[in-house]
Every structure is written in structure tokens, then in C-alpha cells.
Amino acid sequence: MRFNRDFWLFAVGRFVSQLGWAVQDVALPLYVLDKTHSGSMMTAFILAEMIPALIVMPFAGVVGDRYNRKKLMVWFDIARGILLFGVLAFNLLELHQLIVVQVIMAVMGTFFGSATSAMFPDLVEPDELERANSITASMNILARLIGPALGGFIYAIGGIRLAILINAVSFFGSGLFEILIKYEWKTRELESFSQVVEDLKEGISYLLSNRYLRTLMFFALFMIAFGQPFGAVLMPYSFREVLKFSSYQFGLLESAFMLGALAGNMLVGIKFGRKAGRYLFHALLLDGVMILLFTWAISPLSSLNKAGAFLFLATINVLWGAIEAFFNVPLNAKIQRAVPSELRGRVFSAMAVMMHASGPLGLMGVGPLLDRFPAWKVALGLWTGMGIVVAYFWARHRDVLLADVGAGDGKETNRSQGIT
């Protein structure tokens, strides 16, 4: 297995960026919780990132198909670094100021993400997408394995300012690697707003006319509605407010999850490759078991002391991360392979808009619920919702979710597999 220079420049650039982001991603919720002790305020910060991204995502997809993807990737990384240096220079660290920064970062990150996600499949052969995804995911996970433990330590010694500084530097470092990538993308630039509308219609039409992609999208949509509030709000809230872990312990638990995810991605990349998709429902079943074990650990039924709870949850997080790699990597590769390059930006954005629309619904509910009910009851409710979704798709659509279709196969191949 050998990948070209451009692939490795892409992967290393993303690694540098993710390392800095992981440091801030741990420090920011700690900062918000230490100031407010509120699950609702944590939710507000997450929504400040999600809702603007949702609004601009369709346009970001069109821009990613119409303009040079490499230039978009480089300049949005550099722009985010400049913004964070500005935050420090002007001391914009009040919560209302950081929410505004979160909104701006979300908009820039959406255009960056649209360009890079559409560009990435062009850097490797279609049959190597699982392995390429597992490598980039492993490097991102390695960053998020080091980053959370580092972030918890950095927050303890330098607070939110030092965490933001490290993230700002990482964006510039990422941009330097990305400049060296050789990538040509020739297409017509936008001449009027009507072209944006037409491109969006084309992306949505392609998505909704393809049963394979449509089923993958709706499955992801419902899983995100229950899963995103769990990972983004419930787990950090439980670690900090219920179990009273230190900032360093908080970071180590995040790193434990990433350690497992790294092992899982390496298994997919080295041993399973394209075959990993066969184990989707096995992985989802084990994921449900992990959620139940987590719920027990934060409930009154648990007799674990603080140290015992930390060791138990660290072990669970390692297993949990490995399990999730067996449905995240195959699903991403299936979608990438099924969409032709010239439509990829707008189709991915259409999918992302629909999937991201489900996230805020769950997030808007989980914050207030945590302020009113014990965290273990909220966790049990989310587990029940996810279980219903998985059972439905296993009963009605497992043939589609376990299939694998390439963009070059076209509708005839899809029909032959009963997918379109």
C-alpha cells in the first residue's frame, strides 16, 4: 500500500490543524463549565458553531465545486489562524465574545471542510479509499489522542488563552503543508446567483434520486440526532459536573477514546479495508453496550469511587473508540465512492445540511434536560432512541447499508443490486 506525496501532505496538514483544535476543543468546554456550571450554556456554544455552518453549507458546497479547492483549503486555514490571534490580541475572552468567534470560525470551517472533503477522494484510487480514510482518520485521532490530555494540562497551567494560542499556530502550520500540494481543479466560476441555485438543485436531485445515498443519509441523520448530544454535551457534563473529574482527568478520558479510535482505524486500514463495511451492525450493537456501561457508571447504581470510576470509564472509552471506527470509516468511504467528483462538493453539502439539521434538534433538548434531570436518565433516553433507529434500519434497509456502490457503476449497477 503506497500513497503519493500529495496525499501525505494533505494528511500531515490536517494532523497539525487537528492537534491544535483538539487542545482548544477540550479547554473551551472546561472554560464554559467553570464559569457557568450549566449544560444549557455548553449547548449554546455548540449551537453557535452548528447553526451558522448549517446556513452556509449549501453555498460552501457550490463554491467547493466551482473554485480551486486547494486555494480554499489553504486560505481558510490561514484566516482562522489570524482570527484566533486577533482574539488574543484584543482580549476577546468574555463568553458573549467567544460565541461570536465561534460563529465566524464555523462559517470559515464550513467552506474549508467542503473544499477538503470534495478534494480528498481525488488524491487516491477509489479502491484505496477505506485505507486512505483510515490513515487520515488515524492521524486525526492521534492528534486528538495527544490533544485532549495536552489540552487539559494546558488549561490547568495557562487557561483558555494558551489553548487558543496553540490552536492559532496550528492553523498556520497546516496551511504551510497544504500550499505544497499539487492539485488542479478546472471548472467554471460562478457568474450569477442563479447558478448557485441551479447547482444546489442538481446536488439535491442527485442525492434524493439515489436510494443508496438517500438511505445512508437518513440513517446518519437519525444517529446524529441522538449521538451528537451524547458526545458533545452529555459526556463532558458528566465528567466535570457529575463525577467532578479534574481538567487533566477530563482530557485523559478524551484521549482514551481517541486511543481506541486509533486502534480501530489501524485495524480497518491494515486488515479489513473495504470489508469493514460488513460489520456495521455488529459495531452498532457493541456501541449500544458501551453506552449502557457509561450510563451505569454515572448512575446511583454504581458503587465506584472517583478513582474507580475514572479507570472504568477510561477502559470503556478505549473500547468505545475502537468500535466506532468500524462504522464511521466504512460509511464515509461508501459515500465518497458513490458520488462523482464533479458533483461531490454540492452533493456532500446537501447531505451535510440535512444531517446537520438533525444535530441542533437533539442539542437543544439535551442541555435543558441536563439542568432538570440526572445525567444518567438523559443518557438512557438517548440510548433508547438510538436503539430504535438501529433496529428499524436493520429490519428495513440492512441490504442497502451493507452494499457498496461506486460512482462509476451508475444507476444500472445500483439497480442490479436493488439499490436505486
N, C-alpha and C positions, 0 to 999 in steps of 0.2 A: 504494500500500500504506500504510494508516493503521491504527494500533492505538490503543486507548483509554488513558486515564490510568492505570487500574488495572494494565494490562499493563506500562506503563513503570515504575510504582512497584515492581512485582514484580521486573522485570529489573534496575533500579538497586540495589534492596536486595540482590539476590543477588550483584551485581557487587562491592559493598562487602564483603560477607561472604567472597566467594571471594578477594578481594585479600589480606585478612589471612590466610586459610587457606593461600594459596599461599606466603606468606612462611614460615610455620611448617612447611609441608609439605616445604620444602627444608632448613630449618635442623635439623629433628628427625633425619632420617637421617644428616646430617653429624655431628651430636652423638653419635649412637649409634655410627657407624663410627669416629669419632675416639677414643671411649672403649674400644671393644671390638675393632675391625677384623674383625668377624665377620658373615658373611652370615646365620648362624643367628639372631643376636640381632636383626638387622633384620627377619627373618621373624617373630620373636616379637612385635615391636611391631605389625606389620601384622595378625597373627592376633588380637592383643589388641583390635584395632578390628573385625575381621570377625566373630569368633565371637559376641560379645555381640549384635552387630547381627542376626546370623542367628537368635539365640534369640528376640529380642523383635519381630522383623519381622512375624510374623503378627498379633500383638496391635496393633502400630502401625497396620497396615492397617485393622483393625476400628475403632480409635479415630479414624482419619482419615475414616472414613465416618459415624461416629456423633456426632462432636463438631465444633465450629466450626473449620474448617481454618485460617482466618486467625489466630485466637487461639492455636492450637497453634504456628503458624509464628513468631509474634511472641515468645511467652513462651519457647520453646525456644532462640531466638537469644539473648535476654537472659540466660537461665540459663547458657548456655555461656560468655558473657562473664563472668558472676560467678564461675564455676568457675575460669577462667583467671586472673582477678585474685587469687583465693584461692591458686592455685599459686605466684604470685609473692610474695604477702604472707607465706605460711608457708614459702617457700623449698623447695617440694616438687620438687626437681630431680634427685634420685637416680633411676637407671634403674628401680628397682622401684616408686618412687612415680609416675613418669611413665607406667608401664604401667597402673597403677590409674586414673590420669587418662584415659588412652586408652580404657579400658573404659567409664568414665562418659560421656565425650564420644561414644562410639559409640552408646550407648543413647539419649542425647538426640538425636543426629543422625539416628537411625533414625526416631523419632517426627516430627521436623521434616521429614525427607525424604518420609515417607509423606503428610503433610498437603500439602506443596507440590506434589508430583508429581500428586496427585489434583486439586488446585485449579487448576493451571496450564491445562489444556485448557478449563476453563470461562471463561477470561479472553479467549479469541479464538474466531473462527469455525473450524469444522472444516476448511474448505478452506485456511485460512491457517496450519495447524499447522506445516508444513515451514518456512515463512518465520519464524513466531514462534519455533520451536525454533532456527533458525539465528541469529536475533538474540540470544536469550538465551545460546545456546552461544557466539556470537562475543564477547559481553560477558564471559562467564565465562572464555573463552580469553584475552581482552585482560587480565583480571585475572591470569591465570596466565602471561601473557607478561611482564607487568611484575613480578609477584610473585617468580618464581624468581631473576631477576637481582638484584632488590632483596633477596630473602632471602639469597642468597649473600653479598652485600655486608654486610647487617646482621649475619649470623652472624660474619663476619670482624671486625667492629668492636665488636659488642655481645653476641655469643654467643647462647645459647638464650633468655636472659631477655628481651632486647629483642624477639626474634621472637615470643615468647608474648605480650608486652605489646601489640604491634601487632595480633595476632590477637584479643585480648580486646576492644580498642577497636573493631575492625571488626564484631564481633558486635552491639555496642550500636548502631553506626551503621546496620547492616542493619535492626535492629528498628525504628528510627525511621521509615524509609521504609515498612516493612510495615504499621505502625499506620495509615497514611493510605489503605490500600487499602479500597475498598468491596466487601465480599463477604458475601453472606448464604448460609448453609447450614442448612436446616431438616431435621432428621431426629430419630428417636427416640434418646435417650441410653440407654446400657446400664443394665439393671435387674438383671441377674444374669450370672454367668459362663457359664451355658448359652447365652446369646445370643452370646458371643464364639465359642464352638464352632460354633454354627449359622452365623454369618457367615463363619467360616473355611471351613466345608464348602461354603457357597454360592460363595465365590470360587474355591476349588479345582475345584469341579464345573464352573463356567462355563469355566474355563481348559482343563481336560482334555477337555471335550466339544467344543471348537472346534479343528479341525485346524489352522487358520490360526495362531492364537495358540500352540498347542502346538508347532508346527514352529518358529516364531520363537524360542520359549523354549528348546527343546533345542539349536538352533543356537547361540544366545547362551551357553548353559550350557557347551558344549564349547569354544567360543572363549575364554571367560573362564578356563577351567581351564588353558589354555596361555598366554593373552595376559597375564593379570594378574600372574603371577610374573615375566614378562618385563619389564613396565614398572615394577612396584613394587619388585623386588629386583635382578634381573639387570643392568638398565641403570645404576642408581645404584652398584651394587657395581663394575661395570666401569669407570665413570668415575672413581671415587675410589680403588679398590684396585688395578685392573689398569693403567690409564693414568695414575694419580697426578695427576689434574687438581686445581687449587686449588678452594676453595669458590666463588670467583667464577666460574671457568670452568664448574663444575658447574651453577651457576644459569643461566649463559648458554645452556648446552646445553638445559636445560629450557625456557628462553624461546624458543629456536629452534624447538622442536617446536610450541610454542603459537603462534608467528608463522605457521607453516604451517597449523595448525588454524584460525586466524582467517581466513586467506585462503580455505581450503576452505569454511568455513561461510558466508563472504560470497558465494562463488560459488553455493552451494546456495540461499541466501536471495534473491539478486538475479537470478540467471539460470535456475537449474534448478527450484527449488521442488519440487513433487510429482513431477516427472520424475526427480529424482536417484536414486530407488529403482531405476531401470532399470540403473544402472551398478554395482550391488552387487558382482557377481563380478569386474568389471574392477578395482574398487578393491581387492578382496581379493588379486587376482593381483599388483598393484603393491605391496601391503603385504608380501607374501612376498619380493619383490625387495629391499625396504628392509631386511628382517631379515637377508637374506644379506649385503648390503653391510656392515651393522653387524657381523655375525659375522666377516667378513673383516678389518675394521679392528681388532678386538681379538685376532686370532689371530696365531700366529707367521709366517703367510704375508705379513702386512703389513709393508712396509718404511718406513712413515710414522714420522717423528719425532713428538715430543709436540705441537709446533705444527701439523704437518701433519695429525695425527690429529684435533686439535680442529677445524680448519677443515673437514675432510672430514665429520666427524660432525655439525657444525653445519648443513652443507648438506643432509646426509641427513635430519636431523631436521625441517628446514623442509618438504621434500617429503613426508616421512612423515606429518606432522601434517595436511597438506592432503588426502592420500589417505584418512586415517581418517575425515575429516568426511563422506565420501561413502558410508560405511556406518553410522556412528553416528547421524547426523541422520535419514535415512530410516527406519531400524529403529525409533527412538524414536517418530517420528510415526505409523508404521503401527500400533504397539501402542496409542498414545493414541487413535487414531481408531476402533479396533476394539472398545473397551470402553466401555459406557455409564457416565455419570457416577456414578450411584447405586451402582455396583459397583466403581468404579475403585480405591478405596483397598485393598479386600480382594483384588481380582484382581492389582493391581500388587504387593502384598505377597506373595501366593502365588508369583508369578513371581520376585520378588526372592529369596525364601527358596530356591527351587530353584536359581536361578542363582548366588546367593552361596554355596551349599553346595559348588559346584564349585571356587570360588576357594581355600579353605583346603587342599584336596587338593593342588593344584599348588604352593601356597606352602610347605606342609610338606615337599614333596620338594625344591624348588629351593634352599632355604637350606643343608641338609646337603650337597647335591650341589656347591654352590659351595665348600664347605670341603674337598671331596675331589678335585674335578676342575677343569681350567681353564674359565674362564667361556665361552670360545668353543665348547667341546664341549657345555656345557649349553645355550647358545643354539641350536646346531644341532639338538639334540634337541627343543627346544620348536618350532622351525620345522618339523621333520618332523611332529610331532603336529598342528600347525595345518593343515599341507598335507593331511594325511589327512582331517581334518574337512571342510575346504572341498571337496575332491574328492568326498566321499561326498554332501554336501548338494547339490552341483551336479548330480551324476548322478541322485539320487533325489527331490529336493524343490525344484529351482530354480523350478518353476511356482508353488509356494506362496510362496517367498521373494521372488519378483518381483511377486506380486499385491498388490492394495491393497483392503482391505475396511473399510467404515465401520460403526460401531456401529448406525446406523440401518438398515443394509442387512439385518440379521438373518440367520437361517440360510438363508432362501430365496436371498438373493444369494450367500451362501457356497457353497451347493450348485450354483448356476448356474455358479460359477467352478471347481467341483471342489475346494473347499477344506474343507468341513465333512464 
